[in-house]
């Protein structure tokens, strides 16, 4: 997807928060460097990702979500302090982050997406089992988030805009 297309769609249609469906195909950096025969050939595909986007015009949607969940778990939400962004700069009033000349969409999954892996060879892309991938990095654990239980953590996912294949937004499919 082109950054300009995504920016225009969000500026016209996103007011506060919005829900999207997402399809993304992201290259996976594998362990083993250049010696790994699969390096540069493995892609992670996310389909049917039901996500929420926040504009953050007046309030921070991510922070508010965490505070509501803390309260629901009986934890004082006033003890939660939102930290600084670890990387990039968020564009004003958009769920888009700019970092080193690249743009990323920030989304929070409401429902776990379907994940599959593809390998690229001389015939194009074909599915590959996760078990067959050489040097696949382990999944990182989410931070503490003010004491929230694992099932209630709010995890922001960022997708490089170039890797987004489809957005389902307001009844439209945008490619």
KOLKE-335384 format. One record per residue: residue in three letters; x, y, z of N, C-alpha, C in turn. Coordinates in nm, 4 decimals. Each point is the difference from the previous one (the first is absolute). Layout:
   r     n.px     n.py     n.pz    ca.px    ca.py    ca.pz     c.px     c.py     c.pz
 ALA        X        Y        Z        X        Y        Z        X        Y        Z
...
END
This chain:
   r     n.px     n.py     n.pz    ca.px    ca.py    ca.pz     c.px     c.py     c.pz
 UNK   0.0853  -0.1165   0.0000  -0.0853   0.1165   0.0000   0.0899   0.1228   0.0000
 UNK  -0.0459   0.1037  -0.0628   0.0762   0.1251  -0.0040  -0.0377   0.0864   0.1208
 UNK   0.1006   0.0658   0.0555  -0.0208   0.0855   0.1167  -0.1057   0.1073  -0.0283
 UNK   0.0086   0.0646  -0.1152  -0.0921   0.1088  -0.0333  -0.1448  -0.0486  -0.0012
 UNK  -0.0216  -0.1216  -0.0525  -0.1343  -0.0585  -0.0044  -0.0528  -0.0221   0.1411
 UNK   0.0823  -0.0617   0.0860  -0.0415  -0.0269   0.1376  -0.0273   0.1300   0.0747
 UNK   0.0874   0.0961  -0.0133  -0.0149   0.1286   0.0697  -0.1303   0.0686  -0.0415
 UNK  -0.0269   0.0033  -0.1279  -0.1217   0.0635  -0.0507  -0.1262  -0.0691   0.0532
 UNK   0.0006  -0.1326  -0.0008  -0.1156  -0.0763   0.0484  -0.0249   0.0287   0.1473
 UNK   0.1062  -0.0025   0.0802  -0.0150   0.0222   0.1435  -0.0397   0.1438   0.0316
 UNK   0.0556   0.0961  -0.0713  -0.0366   0.1407   0.0234  -0.1471   0.0249  -0.0308
 UNK  -0.0519  -0.0657  -0.1028  -0.1404   0.0189  -0.0395  -0.0979  -0.0771   0.0883
 UNK   0.0400  -0.1193   0.0449  -0.0960  -0.0915   0.0600   0.0184  -0.0331   0.1473
 UNK   0.1151   0.0268   0.0583   0.0225  -0.0372   0.1394  -0.0285   0.1196   0.0896
 UNK  -0.0922  -0.0205   0.0923  -0.0341   0.1058   0.0945   0.0005  -0.0592   0.1405
 UNK   0.1064   0.0233   0.0740   0.0143  -0.0575   0.1339   0.0595  -0.1384  -0.0079
 UNK  -0.0858  -0.0997  -0.0138   0.0453  -0.1385  -0.0121  -0.0756  -0.0652  -0.1149
 UNK   0.0576  -0.1042  -0.0549  -0.0656  -0.0711  -0.1087   0.0475  -0.1433  -0.0054
 UNK  -0.0780  -0.0822  -0.0661   0.0321  -0.1415  -0.0120   0.0357  -0.0310  -0.1443
 UNK   0.0996  -0.0856  -0.0172   0.0420  -0.0418  -0.1342   0.0262  -0.1491  -0.0012
 UNK  -0.0050  -0.0561  -0.1186   0.0516  -0.1331  -0.0251   0.1337   0.0198  -0.0691
 UNK   0.0923  -0.0891   0.0224   0.1360   0.0210  -0.0491   0.0562  -0.1278  -0.0599
 UNK   0.0670   0.0143  -0.1134   0.0780  -0.1078  -0.0596   0.1390   0.0586  -0.0253
 UNK   0.1016  -0.0642   0.0572   0.1372   0.0484  -0.0153   0.0921  -0.1173  -0.0302
 UNK   0.1030   0.0288  -0.0787   0.1022  -0.0995  -0.0324   0.1349   0.0620   0.0310
 UNK   0.0644  -0.0513   0.1055   0.1217   0.0606   0.0528   0.1180  -0.0948  -0.0124
 UNK   0.1142   0.0492  -0.0535   0.1185  -0.0854  -0.0036   0.0474  -0.0292   0.1427
 UNK   0.0465  -0.1223   0.0241   0.0452  -0.0405   0.1329   0.1529  -0.0070  -0.0003
 UNK   0.0618   0.0719   0.0936   0.1449  -0.0077   0.0146   0.0313  -0.1230   0.0857
 UNK   0.0740  -0.0901  -0.0578   0.0321  -0.1266   0.0663   0.1375   0.0050   0.0656
 UNK   0.0197  -0.0862   0.0993   0.1314  -0.0139   0.0627   0.0926  -0.0723  -0.0980
 UNK   0.1296   0.0236   0.0155   0.0971  -0.0716  -0.0828   0.0610   0.0831  -0.1107
 UNK  -0.0488   0.1230  -0.0161   0.0581   0.0897  -0.1008  -0.0045  -0.0556  -0.1408
 UNK   0.1015   0.0353  -0.0789   0.0050  -0.0400  -0.1410   0.0196  -0.1500  -0.0188
 UNK   0.0463  -0.0676   0.1049   0.0204  -0.1454  -0.0088  -0.1330  -0.0757  -0.0014
 UNK  -0.1063   0.0640   0.0482  -0.1311  -0.0643   0.0046  -0.0568  -0.0059  -0.1426
 UNK  -0.0237  -0.1190  -0.0556  -0.0486  -0.0111  -0.1378  -0.1409   0.0575  -0.0215
 UNK  -0.0732   0.0238   0.1088  -0.1353   0.0554  -0.0137  -0.0031   0.1520   0.0226
 UNK   0.1128   0.0585   0.0380   0.0047   0.1442   0.0270  -0.0491   0.0787  -0.1221
 UNK  -0.0914   0.0938   0.0241  -0.0540   0.0827  -0.1076  -0.1089  -0.0673  -0.0820
 UNK  -0.0373  -0.1210   0.0380  -0.0994  -0.0747  -0.0778  -0.1263  -0.0330   0.0788
 UNK  -0.0021   0.0285   0.1316  -0.1136  -0.0339   0.0846  -0.0836   0.1246   0.0273
 UNK  -0.1324  -0.0166  -0.0108  -0.0940   0.1098   0.0243  -0.1090  -0.0467   0.0950
 UNK  -0.0359   0.0888   0.0912  -0.1104  -0.0265   0.0926  -0.1219   0.0723  -0.0560
 UNK  -0.1090  -0.0744  -0.0144  -0.1234   0.0569  -0.0543  -0.1050   0.0021   0.1105
 UNK  -0.0594   0.1165   0.0182  -0.1071   0.0167   0.0982  -0.1274   0.0285  -0.0773
 UNK  -0.1033  -0.0808   0.0269  -0.1293   0.0160  -0.0669  -0.1095   0.0087   0.1046
 UNK  -0.1091   0.0605  -0.0367  -0.1173   0.0111   0.0867   0.0334   0.0663   0.1332
 UNK   0.0938   0.0918  -0.0028   0.0352   0.0727   0.1213  -0.1012   0.1094   0.0268
 UNK  -0.0824  -0.0166   0.1017  -0.0979   0.1002   0.0389   0.0686   0.0927   0.0992
 UNK   0.0210   0.1256  -0.0404   0.0802   0.0936   0.0795  -0.0773   0.1276   0.0315
 UNK   0.0478   0.0679   0.1037  -0.0499   0.1331   0.0324   0.1148   0.0983  -0.0212
 UNK  -0.0347   0.1143  -0.0553   0.0952   0.1093  -0.0216  -0.0427   0.1188   0.0854
 UNK   0.0975   0.0737   0.0512  -0.0297   0.1198   0.0789   0.0656   0.1216  -0.0622
 UNK  -0.0769   0.1074  -0.0062   0.0505   0.1252  -0.0522   0.0820   0.0767   0.1036
 UNK  -0.0391  -0.0097   0.1257   0.0641   0.0710   0.1110  -0.0084   0.1522  -0.0153
 UNK  -0.1130   0.0499  -0.0492  -0.0180   0.1448  -0.0145  -0.0053   0.0690   0.1355
 UNK  -0.0852  -0.0521   0.0882  -0.0177   0.0645   0.1300   0.0545  -0.0854   0.1144
 UNK  -0.0064  -0.1314  -0.0142   0.0480  -0.0912   0.1043   0.0751  -0.1135  -0.0667
 UNK   0.0847  -0.0664   0.0771   0.0753  -0.1128  -0.0517  -0.0843  -0.1265   0.0160
 UNK  -0.0446  -0.0568  -0.1122  -0.0867  -0.1178   0.0012   0.0653  -0.1209   0.0643
 UNK   0.1295  -0.0195  -0.0239   0.0748  -0.1118   0.0583   0.0008   0.0124   0.1522
 UNK   0.0338   0.1163   0.0490   0.0034   0.0241   0.1450  -0.1380  -0.0210   0.0618
 UNK  -0.1033   0.0513  -0.0657  -0.1365  -0.0158   0.0521  -0.0416  -0.1465   0.0067
 UNK   0.0395  -0.0786  -0.1002  -0.0321  -0.1429  -0.0009   0.0654  -0.0698   0.1187
 UNK   0.1268   0.0305   0.0232   0.0717  -0.0605   0.1129  -0.0658   0.0406   0.1311
 UNK  -0.0316   0.1282   0.0150  -0.0604   0.0495   0.1247  -0.1341  -0.0701   0.0283
 UNK  -0.0824  -0.0174  -0.1060  -0.1285  -0.0685   0.0179   0.0209  -0.1445   0.0440
 UNK   0.0969  -0.0665  -0.0592   0.0258  -0.1401   0.0342   0.0583  -0.0134   0.1405
 UNK   0.0853   0.0938   0.0395   0.0538  -0.0012   0.1366  -0.1130   0.0133   0.1005
 UNK  -0.0893   0.0942  -0.0266  -0.1138   0.0230   0.0890  -0.0862  -0.1259   0.0111
 UNK  -0.0236  -0.0648  -0.1133  -0.0802  -0.1230  -0.0029   0.0648  -0.1117   0.0825
 UNK   0.1339  -0.0012   0.0037   0.0728  -0.1019   0.0767   0.0181   0.0411   0.1466
 UNK  -0.0549   0.1169   0.0379   0.0107   0.0434   0.1389   0.1333   0.0650   0.0344
 UNK   0.0710   0.0489  -0.1012   0.1293   0.0660   0.0206  -0.0203   0.1495  -0.0234
 UNK   0.0588   0.0823   0.0847  -0.0146   0.1457  -0.0105   0.0619   0.0490  -0.1311
 UNK  -0.0809   0.0500  -0.0933   0.0525   0.0446  -0.1290   0.0891   0.1243   0.0112
 UNK  -0.0112   0.0732   0.1096   0.0825   0.1194   0.0162   0.1476  -0.0331   0.0222
 UNK   0.0300  -0.1262   0.0307   0.1397  -0.0415   0.0149   0.0671  -0.0260  -0.1349
 UNK  -0.0810  -0.0066  -0.1068   0.0550  -0.0235  -0.1334   0.0463   0.1315  -0.0615
 UNK   0.1218   0.0023  -0.0458   0.0558   0.1171  -0.0691   0.0457  -0.0446  -0.1381
 UNK  -0.0492   0.0675  -0.1007   0.0363  -0.0305  -0.1374   0.1448   0.0420  -0.0242
 UNK   0.0809  -0.0928  -0.0514   0.1408   0.0296  -0.0287   0.0163   0.0710  -0.1335
 UNK   0.1232   0.0401  -0.0284   0.0324   0.0641  -0.1278   0.0048  -0.1054  -0.1106
 UNK  -0.0293   0.0439  -0.1197   0.0129  -0.0881  -0.1172   0.1422  -0.0512  -0.0079
 UNK   0.0195  -0.1304  -0.0167   0.1367  -0.0516  -0.0085   0.0674   0.0291  -0.1342
 UNK  -0.0790   0.0238  -0.1046   0.0582   0.0301  -0.1311  -0.1022   0.0750  -0.0848
 UNK   0.0468   0.0767  -0.0949  -0.0842   0.0695  -0.0961  -0.0776   0.1164   0.0572
 UNK  -0.0673   0.0691  -0.0904  -0.0823   0.1152   0.0376  -0.1381  -0.0195  -0.0607
 UNK  -0.1001   0.0049   0.0857  -0.1371  -0.0180  -0.0465  -0.0465   0.1266  -0.0700
 UNK  -0.0659  -0.0173  -0.1146  -0.0539   0.1143  -0.0726  -0.1211   0.0539   0.0763
 UNK  -0.0160   0.1323   0.0057  -0.1126   0.0582   0.0745  -0.1351  -0.0522  -0.0500
 UNK  -0.0829  -0.0424   0.0951  -0.1379  -0.0425  -0.0256  -0.0141  -0.1209  -0.0924
 UNK   0.1058  -0.0782  -0.0126  -0.0050  -0.1202  -0.0837   0.0681  -0.1162   0.0711
 UNK  -0.0456  -0.1229  -0.0233   0.0659  -0.1170   0.0589   0.1182  -0.0457  -0.0856
 UNK   0.0796   0.0969  -0.0443   0.1141  -0.0272  -0.0874   0.1263   0.0555   0.0661
 UNK   0.1055  -0.0817  -0.0045   0.1288   0.0378   0.0569   0.1013   0.0103  -0.1139
 UNK   0.0806   0.1067   0.0033   0.1091   0.0154  -0.0961   0.1287  -0.0348   0.0720
 UNK   0.0834  -0.0813  -0.0639   0.1289  -0.0382   0.0584   0.0997  -0.0224  -0.1127
 UNK   0.1040   0.0818  -0.0028   0.1077  -0.0115  -0.0991  -0.0527  -0.0047  -0.1432
 UNK  -0.0973   0.0853  -0.0296  -0.0538   0.0093  -0.1353  -0.1037  -0.1043  -0.0369
 UNK  -0.0337  -0.0896   0.0926  -0.1038  -0.1008  -0.0239  -0.1217   0.0316   0.0857
 UNK  -0.1163  -0.0477  -0.0453  -0.1249   0.0246   0.0722  -0.0594  -0.1327   0.0470
 UNK  -0.0579   0.0050   0.1211  -0.0549  -0.1187   0.0636  -0.1399   0.0304   0.0533
 UNK  -0.0913  -0.0945  -0.0162  -0.1344   0.0117   0.0539  -0.0019  -0.0633   0.1382
 UNK  -0.0520   0.0729   0.0999  -0.0163  -0.0529   0.1355  -0.1403  -0.0548   0.0138
 UNK  -0.0100  -0.1236   0.0444  -0.1300  -0.0641   0.0161   0.0019  -0.0889   0.1238
 UNK  -0.1172  -0.0181   0.0596  -0.0161  -0.0915   0.1125  -0.1014  -0.1051  -0.0429
 UNK   0.0401  -0.1278   0.0039  -0.0899  -0.1071  -0.0413  -0.1108  -0.0189   0.1026
 UNK  -0.1251  -0.0037  -0.0491  -0.1157  -0.0355   0.0828  -0.0189  -0.1500   0.0001
 UNK   0.0438  -0.0606  -0.1058  -0.0154  -0.1442  -0.0188   0.1285  -0.0481  -0.0664
 UNK   0.0534  -0.1090   0.0480   0.1256  -0.0525  -0.0546  -0.0153  -0.0301  -0.1492
 UNK   0.0967   0.0406  -0.0791  -0.0081  -0.0267  -0.1435   0.0428  -0.1412  -0.0342
 UNK  -0.0291  -0.0404  -0.1213   0.0507  -0.1266  -0.0521   0.1421   0.0293  -0.0487
 UNK   0.0964  -0.0819   0.0425   0.1402   0.0202  -0.0371   0.0480  -0.1203  -0.0788
 UNK   0.0674   0.0274  -0.1107   0.0633  -0.1067  -0.0755   0.1345   0.0504  -0.0512
 UNK   0.0838  -0.0925  -0.0389   0.1318   0.0350  -0.0524   0.0104  -0.0461  -0.1438
 UNK   0.0727   0.0786  -0.0794   0.0259  -0.0333  -0.1394   0.1506  -0.0009  -0.0226
 UNK   0.0431  -0.0825  -0.0950   0.1392   0.0019  -0.0429   0.0003   0.0329  -0.1480
 UNK   0.0930   0.0847  -0.0393   0.0111   0.0396  -0.1401   0.1103  -0.0839  -0.0656
 UNK  -0.0340  -0.0601  -0.1134   0.0999  -0.0738  -0.0765  -0.0142   0.0374  -0.1474
 UNK   0.0656  -0.0746  -0.0883  -0.0020   0.0331  -0.1437  -0.1400  -0.0034  -0.0612
 UNK  -0.0957  -0.0665   0.0655  -0.1369  -0.0094  -0.0509  -0.0950   0.0994   0.0655
 UNK   0.0517   0.0861   0.0868  -0.0858   0.0964   0.0701  -0.0110  -0.0350   0.1479
 UNK  -0.1152   0.0287   0.0590  -0.0220  -0.0249   0.1424  -0.0770  -0.1303   0.0196
 UNK   0.0375  -0.0717   0.1066  -0.0759  -0.1194   0.0389  -0.0033  -0.0049   0.1525
 UNK  -0.1052  -0.0593   0.0570  -0.0082  -0.0108   0.1462   0.1135  -0.0859   0.0557
 UNK   0.0416   0.0325   0.1215   0.1003  -0.0780   0.0713  -0.0431  -0.0099   0.1460
 UNK   0.0198  -0.1147   0.0584  -0.0326  -0.0206   0.1413   0.1006   0.0761   0.0857
 UNK  -0.0459   0.0525   0.1095   0.0863   0.0722   0.0931   0.1159  -0.0897   0.0444
 UNK  -0.0263  -0.1297   0.0159   0.1021  -0.0959   0.0426   0.1110  -0.0190  -0.1034
 UNK  -0.0280   0.0312  -0.1268   0.0987  -0.0180  -0.1068   0.0904   0.1222  -0.0183
 UNK  -0.0303   0.1088   0.0699   0.0768   0.1234  -0.0163   0.1273  -0.0087   0.0835
 UNK   0.1127   0.0270  -0.0650   0.1303  -0.0056   0.0667   0.0298   0.1376   0.0607
 UNK   0.0238   0.0032   0.1316   0.0418   0.1240   0.0657  -0.1119   0.0981   0.0298
 UNK  -0.1218  -0.0484   0.0119  -0.1122   0.0880   0.0325   0.0186   0.0536   0.1426
 UNK   0.0003   0.1321   0.0196   0.0190   0.0538   0.1354  -0.1181  -0.0336   0.0909
 UNK   0.0278  -0.0089   0.1299  -0.1063  -0.0258   0.0976  -0.0885   0.1235   0.0107
 UNK  -0.1258  -0.0224   0.0371  -0.0939   0.1095   0.0209   0.0385   0.0747   0.1270
 UNK   0.0007   0.1335  -0.0096   0.0350   0.0828   0.1154  -0.1174   0.0085   0.0955
 UNK   0.0301   0.0063   0.1297  -0.1041   0.0159   0.1021  -0.0329   0.1473   0.0145
 UNK  -0.1271   0.0302   0.0228  -0.0427   0.1386   0.0215   0.0444   0.0471   0.1382
 UNK   0.0120   0.1311   0.0163   0.0414   0.0596   0.1270  -0.1061  -0.0134   0.1082
 UNK   0.0237   0.0616   0.1146  -0.0876  -0.0174   0.1167  -0.1305   0.0784  -0.0081
 UNK  -0.0038   0.1171  -0.0589  -0.1195   0.0831  -0.0151  -0.0747   0.0230   0.1308
 UNK   0.0681   0.0529   0.0955  -0.0665   0.0396   0.1238  -0.0590  -0.1130   0.0806
 UNK   0.0386  -0.1243  -0.0277  -0.0497  -0.1124   0.0774  -0.1149  -0.0753  -0.0642
 UNK  -0.0356   0.0326  -0.1230  -0.1091  -0.0711  -0.0677   0.0356  -0.1473  -0.0177
 UNK  -0.1005  -0.0847   0.0105   0.0213  -0.1422  -0.0266   0.0299  -0.0177  -0.1496
 UNK   0.0670  -0.1084  -0.0335   0.0395  -0.0247  -0.1396  -0.1180   0.0054  -0.0957
 UNK  -0.1142  -0.0557   0.0403  -0.1158  -0.0038  -0.0904  -0.0603   0.1379  -0.0245
 UNK   0.0295   0.0974   0.0853  -0.0576   0.1338  -0.0148   0.0977   0.1054  -0.0511
 UNK   0.1221  -0.0401  -0.0321   0.0978   0.0972  -0.0488  -0.0459   0.0592  -0.1325
 UNK   0.0350   0.1255  -0.0188  -0.0312   0.0711  -0.1234   0.1306   0.0085  -0.0794
 UNK   0.0069  -0.0736  -0.1098   0.1237  -0.0070  -0.0766  -0.0180   0.0723  -0.1330
 UNK   0.0815   0.1034  -0.0192  -0.0018   0.0733  -0.1268   0.0868  -0.0751  -0.0995
 UNK  -0.0531  -0.0215  -0.1170   0.0757  -0.0602  -0.1096   0.0238   0.1099  -0.1030
 UNK   0.1190   0.0009  -0.0558   0.0304   0.0980  -0.1036   0.0319  -0.0750  -0.1293
 UNK  -0.0596   0.0467  -0.1077   0.0182  -0.0623  -0.1302   0.0574   0.1025  -0.0960
 UNK   0.1125  -0.0344  -0.0602   0.0561   0.0878  -0.1017  -0.1060   0.0143  -0.1094
 UNK  -0.0302   0.1230  -0.0352  -0.1088   0.0259  -0.0949   0.0237  -0.0744  -0.1317
 UNK   0.1254  -0.0086  -0.0431   0.0316  -0.0715  -0.1247  -0.0384  -0.1480   0.0056
 UNK  -0.0088  -0.0574   0.1215  -0.0316  -0.1419   0.0153  -0.1496  -0.0281   0.0140
 UNK  -0.0806   0.1052   0.0073  -0.1452  -0.0179   0.0104  -0.0549  -0.0287  -0.1389
 UNK  -0.0661  -0.1122  -0.0128  -0.0548  -0.0416  -0.1297  -0.1449   0.0439  -0.0164
 UNK  -0.0749   0.0031   0.1122  -0.1426   0.0326  -0.0049  -0.0445   0.0583   0.1323
 UNK  -0.0897   0.0984  -0.0098  -0.0717   0.0506   0.1172  -0.1480  -0.0134  -0.0293
 UNK  -0.0746  -0.0461   0.0979  -0.1458  -0.0042  -0.0098  -0.0483   0.1096   0.0952
 UNK  -0.0542   0.1064  -0.0578  -0.0323   0.1183   0.0792  -0.1296   0.0618  -0.0520
 UNK  -0.0941   0.0200   0.0898  -0.1298   0.0605  -0.0372  -0.0663  -0.0708  -0.1183
 UNK   0.0071  -0.1324  -0.0018  -0.0664  -0.0760  -0.1051   0.0773  -0.0059  -0.1315
 UNK   0.1168   0.0599  -0.0062   0.0805  -0.0011  -0.1219   0.1237  -0.0862   0.0203
 UNK   0.0482  -0.0566  -0.1102   0.1284  -0.0704   0.0000   0.0974   0.0899  -0.0743
 UNK   0.1061   0.0400   0.0695   0.0992   0.0903  -0.0578   0.1297  -0.0758  -0.0155
 UNK   0.0549   0.0051  -0.1208   0.1267  -0.0701  -0.0294   0.1056   0.1000  -0.0383
END
